[in-house]
Amino acid sequence: MTINEKQDEIISEFEFLDDWLDKYQQIIDKGMASKGVEPKDKVPENLIEGCQSKVWVVAELIDGKVNYRAESNTDIAGGIAAMLVDVLSGHTPQEILDAELYFVERIGLKEHLSPTRANGMLAMMKQIKLFALAFSSKA
């Protein structure tokens, strides 16, 4: 499945939810369903700078594809991280670098996050792309 197909899948999941409380619950559920990170990976090097919550992101390159894992100490940030991981994991560094993450805007997340949460989400997106950039420069 392509990055855009994964984004479209998320968008369609959210289309049926009219109430923002339901949408927040969907985000939280996504975070709860994600694998998270190993306790050994909850180290300062894996913490996202610029997030109000603690968000750890770990990336590894396997057979030319980047696999991410993420976890947060808060439900909403954890759900956002899980969605980013779901959309971008399993793709080449170049595909990740070229991706435009439009699902965030299309599900209405951008305008329903507090400024600090929105900044945290942007910091997550930036760090995830930086991992891809680092892997692409090694290739």
Buried (B, 14 or more C-beta within 10 A) or exposed (E): EEBBEBBBEBBEBBEEBEEEEEBBBBBBEBBEEBEBBEEEBBEEEBBBEBBBBBBBBBBEBEEEBBBBBBBBEBBBBBBBBBBBBBBBBBBBBBBBBEBEBEBBEBBEBEEEBEEEBBBBBBBBBEBBBEBBBEBBEEE
